[in-house]
C-alpha cells in the first residue's frame, strides 16, 4: 500500500544479501543469436501456489519458470545492457534497467494479485531503460513438445504468468521489465471465519509475539494483543460492523490487512480471500440497503440495462475503475426508490452475458467486475460491481473505431464527468502509490 522510489543499486544489494530461494518466471525474446529478457516475475523466500519448473520454447519466444538464487536475479538490476544470467537451460541477457525502482508493500490475499499470495510482500517494480516498443510482436506461437500453442503472444503470457488459459482475457504484459516480490513472513492474517456472534482469525508467521490484531468498522473498534501464532477470537455482540477491516500491526507499522465486509468492493470474492461467513445473505436486504444509502461516489441506479449506444452508463463504469470502484443497480426507477425490475425479453443468463460482453468491448482496459442477479417479488435486479482499477486510466472506446481515442471519466459526488488531463495524471500517480497534491479529483 503506497510506494516510493529507491535506487536500483540498493535493490541489487538487497538481493545479493538475500539467502532464500527465488522462484522466477521469465519471458525472453530472440534477438539475433541472443535471448533478451522482456518480462520477469520473481518471488523471493516462498514457493508460489501451484509452482512447477517449466520451459515453453517457441521459435522467437521462451517462457521459463525456474528456482534460482537471489544473486542470479540481481543481474537484472543493472543499468547496463548486455549482462547475462542463467535461467534454467538458457542464458538470457538483461536489456538494462532504469536507475529508480518503485518500492511498495502488498497485503496477503491482495484482491488483484495473479497469482494470489496468502502472505504480504515487499514489491519492487523495475522499469527498462527504454520503454519504447514494449508490445509483444504479433504472431502465432506453435509449441513443440510440452509447450502449448496459442493464437497470439498475449494469451501465452497470461497462461504462463497468471495461469489464465482463457484466450479472450483483457490483461496484457506490463511495460515494466521485472516485478520482484520479497516475502514478508514475520506475521500475517490467515483464514477468517465470521459467525453472527464472533470472528475467528488465524494469525501466522515467524515473529508474531507482541503484534496487535485490530478489527475496525463503521461502528466499533477492537484491538487484541497476539503473542503466538494461532486462532484469535473476537466477540461480535452486535454482529459484524459495516465496512469491517482487519489490521495486523506492530506499533504504527502494518504487517497485513484485509477487508472482510461481504458487501464491500474491497473484499472481492470471499472464498478467494479465505473469508468464510456463516451470516445469512438476504437479497432483499442487500438491495434495500443500497437503495437506502442513495446515489453517491460509489453507487448509481439505472432502470434499464445499457444498449451499445448508451454511453451514460458505460462511462460510469470507467469512472468507478478510475476511482475507488463502485456499483450500479439496474431495475430501480429514476426516483431512486421504486423497484421496477428489468424487462425480460430473453433469459437472465443471456442478458447478463451480453451485458458483460458490452462492458468488455467498451471499457479499456477492462476492469475487474462482477454482475450479480437478484429476484425481489418476482422482479429481476442486476448489480454490477466494479473493482478499483490498477492499470489506469480507464477509458470508453467505440467498438470497431480503431482511430478514435478513448474518452476518460471521473466520479464527483453522485455524477460522472469527463476527466481533465491533470485529473488523469492524478489518477495514475494515486494508483501507483504516489501523491500529487495539486489536484483533487474525487
N, C-alpha and C positions, 0 to 999 in steps of 0.2 A: 504494500500500500504506500503510494508515494514513490519518489525516485530522486536521484541526484546523479551528477556526473562525476566519475572518478577517472584517474589516469590509466591508460592502457597498461603501462608497465606495472602499476600496482596490482592489477588483475593477474597479470602473468606471474608476478612474485607470489601472490596468494595461491595460485595453482601449483607452483613449484614446491611450496611448503606443504601442500596437501598430500597426506599419505594414503587416503582412502581411494578405492577403485572408482573409475569413471565409466559410465555406461553411455556410449557415444553412437549417434546416428549421423551419417554424413551423406550428402548428395554431392557427387563430383561430376563435372562435365569434361569431356575430352577436348583439349585444346592442343592441336597438333599431336605431339608424341606424349604430352603430359595430361594427367588428370588434375583438374583445378577445383578446389572446394567452392561450391556455390551456396550451400546451406548446411548448417551444423546445429544439432541439438544435443546437449550433454547434461547428464545428471551425475553429480559428484556425491559419493557417500552412501548411496542406497540404490537398490535394484528397482527399476520401474516395473509397473504391473505388466504381466504377460510378456516379459522380456525373453528374447531369443536372439542369438547371434545369427545374422542374416546377410546374404550377399545377393543382390539382384543386379546382374550385368546386362547391359544393352550396348548397342553399337557406340553411342556417344554419351551414355548416362551410366553412372554406377551408384547404387544405393547400398551402403554398408552399415550394419549395426554390429558393434564390437565392444568388448570390455577392454579398457586400456588404462594407462596411468595419467594422473593429472599433469605430470611433467610433459607428456606427449601432447596433451591438449593445449598446453601453454604455448606451443609453437604457433597456434592460430592467433595468439595475442601479440603479434608483432606488426609494427607499422611498415615493415619492409616486405615486398612481394618476393616470391620465389624462394621461400623457405619451405622445406618439405617435412612431412610427418608420415608415420606408418599407420595405416588404418586397415587392419585385417590383412588381406592378400595384396593390398595396393599401397603404393607410395603416392601420396597426393600432395599438391602444392598449395600453399596458402596465398591468396591474392593480395594480402596486405590489409591491415585494419586501421580504422580511424583512431586518432590519439585519445579521444574521450569515449568512455563507455558509460551507458546508463545503468545505474545500480538501484535495485528496489527489492522489496520483500513481498512474498505471496503467502497467504494462509493455506492450510490444508483444505482439501476439497474445494479449491477455488473454482468458481462457477464455470468459467470458460476454458479451463485447462484441458489440453489434449497432449499426452494422456493425463488423466486426473491423478494427482498425488494426494495421499492421505495425510501428509505432514507438511509443515511450512518450509519454504526455501528462500534463500537469497539468490536473486536473479541478476545476471549480467547480460546486457544486450550489446553485442559487438557489431558495429557497422563496418562495411568495407570502405576503403579509401576512395573508391569510385562507385557511386550508386547508379551510374548510367548502365542501361541495358541489363537490368536485373530480371527481366521477364525470361521465362524458360522458352527456348526455341520451340516452335510448334512442330508436331510430327508424332506419328505413332511410335509406341515403344513395344517392340515384339520381343518377348522374353525367350531365353534359351535355358533349358534345364529347369531349375526351381523358380525362375523369375516369371511372374505372371505378366500377361500382356495388357496394354492399356491403349485407348484411342488417342490420348494426348498426355503430356507430362504432368500437368497439374493433378490429374486423377492419380497418377502413380505417387506423387508427393504426398497427397492426403492419405493414401493407403499405407505408405511406408512410415510416415512420421506420426500419423494420428489414428491408424488402424481403421480408417474410414474408406471402405471399398465401394461406396456409392459413387456412380460416375457423374452425378449431377450436383455435386457439392459446390458451395459458394466460396469456401475458404481456399486461398491461394498462398503460395510461399511468400514469406516476408521478404522485404528488400534488405533485411539485415543479414550479416554474414553468419552470426552464431548467437544462439541463446544458451547460456551456461547457467545451470541451476545447481546450487550447493545446498544439500540437505541440512536443515536446522533441526536437530533431533534432541534438543535439550528437553523440551516439553511441548506436547500438542494435544488437541482435542480429538478424541477418537469417536466412537459411536455415541449417539444421543437418542434417548428414549423418553418420549413425552406421554404422560398419562394425565387424566383430569386432576390428579392431586399432587403429583410430584414429577420432578425432572431428574433423570439418571444420566450422568455424563461420565464417560470413560476418559481418564487423563492418562496419557502415555508419555514415555520419554526417559532419557538418561540422567537428567538433572531436574527432577520435579520438586524437590524439597524447597519449601518457602515461597511457592508461587501462589497467586490468587486466582480463583475462578469467579468471574463476575457474570451474573445474569442481569441484563439491563433491558427494560422495556418502556413503553409509553407511560405506564404507571407502575412504579416499584423498581427497586434495585436491591440485589442481594450479592454479597461478597463472601466467599468461603475459602479459607486457607487450605492448601493442599501440601501434604508433606511426603507423599509416596504415590507411585502410580497405582491406579485402581479406579473403582466406581465411586463417584461423588453423587450424593442425593440431595436435591434442593426441594424443599416443600413448596407446593403451589396452593396455598389456602384459597386463593381467588382465581385459580386457573392460570394458564399461561398468559402473561401480559401481551398486549398488542405490540407489534414491531419489536419482538424479542430478539436479542443478540446475546451470544456468549463470548466472553473475552477471557483469555488466559494470559496473565501478565505477571511481570516481576517489576515492582515499583511502577515507573512510568513507561516501561517498555512492554509492548505487546509481544507475546510469544506465538499466539494463534488466536483466531476469532472465527465465528460462524453465525450467519443469520439462521434462525430456527422458526421464524414466523411462517406458517404454511401459506399465507396469502401474500407474502412479500415477493417482489421480483428479485430481490437479493438472494432469496433462498434457493430458487430454482427447483429442480426435481428433488423431492425429499429423499427418495431411495438412493439417488446418485450422491447426495450429500451425507449419506449414512445417518439420516434422521428418521427414526421410527416413531409414529404418532398413533396413539390409541383414541384420540378425540374423534367423535363422530363428525363427518362432513355433511353439513346441511346445505344443499344447493340454494334453497330459498333464502336462508340466512346470508349466504355468501353474496348473492346478487342484491338483496335488500341492504346489506351493509355498504356495498359500493354505491347504490343509489343514494343512501342517506348521507354519504360523505360529499356528494356533489362533484361537479366537474372542477378540475384543478390542474396543476402542473403535470400530474401523472395519471389523469383519468379523463376520459371523454366518452360521451354517449352518442350513439347513432341508431336511427330507426331501421335502416336497411343496410345490407352488405354493399360494399362499393362495386361499381362496374369498372371496366377497363378505363373509362374516361373520367371516373370520379377521383380527381387528384386531391380533393379536400381531405378525404380520409387517409389516403396513402401518404400525403406529406406529413401527417401527424405521426405515422409510423416512423418515418425518417427522423422527425424531431425528437421522439422518445428515445430512439437509439443514440442520437447525439447528446442526450442528457442522461437522466437517471433511470431511464426506462419508463414504462407505464402500461396502462391497459385501456382498451376500447371495448365498451359493452354495446353489442348490437341487439336491437329489439326493444329499445327504450324510446318513447315519444320525445319530441323536441321540448316538451315541458319538463323533462328530466325526472319525471315521477312515474308516469304511466307505463306499465309493461305491456307493449303491443305484440311482442314476438316477431319473428322473421317469417315473411311469406314463404311457404314451402311449395315451390313448383317442381322440386326434384328431391331426392333423398338428402338427408342432412349430411351423410358421409361425402356425397359428391359435392355438395355446396362447400363443405369445409375444405376439401381437397382443392377445388377450383379457387377458393379464396386464398389458400396458402400459396398456390402457384402464381397468383396475381401479385402477391407481396414479393415473392422471389424474383419475378420478372421486372418489377418496377423500382424496388428499393435496392440500391447498390452502394457498397457491398451489402449483402443481405444480412441483417442482424439475426441473432437467435430469437425465436419467437415460438409461442405455443397457442393453439386455438382450442379452447375448452367449450364443451357443449353442455347446456343445462335445459331442463324442462320445468317450467313453472306453470302449474294449472293447465297443462297441455300446450303451452306456448314455448316455441323454440328460442333459446337465447344463446348467442355466441359471445365469448370473451376472448379477445386477442391480447395476450400478454407479451410485451416486447421487452427484452432484456437490455440493460445498458450496454451499448456497443463498445468494443475495444479497438476497433480499427477505423476511427473517424477520419474525415467527415462522411456521414451517410447522406446520400442524395437520391433524388427522384429522377428516373430516366424514362424516356418514352420507348417502349419495346419496338425494335426494328429501326429506330432512328439513330444510326451509328454516329452521325456527325454532330448531334445535338448534345451540348454539355449538360451534366446533371444540375438539378436545382437543389439547393440545400435549405434546411429549415431548422428552427429552434422553437422551443416552447417557453412562453412567458405567461405565467398565470394559467388561465384556462383557454388560452388561444395559441395558435400556431402562426409563426411569421417567417418570412424569408430571411435567411441568415446573411448578415453583412460580412465582408472579408475579415474585419477584426474579430467578429464573433467566431468565425471558422478557425481562426488562429488560436483563440482562447480555448475552443473545444479540443483541438489537437494537443495543446500544451497540458490542459487539465487531465485528459485521458492518459497521458504519458507520465503523470505524476509530477508535472512541473507547474509552476504558478505564473500567472500573468495578471497582475493586479490592475492593469489599465482598463480591463473590460469586465463588466458584469453582465452575463448573458442569460442567466437562468431566472 
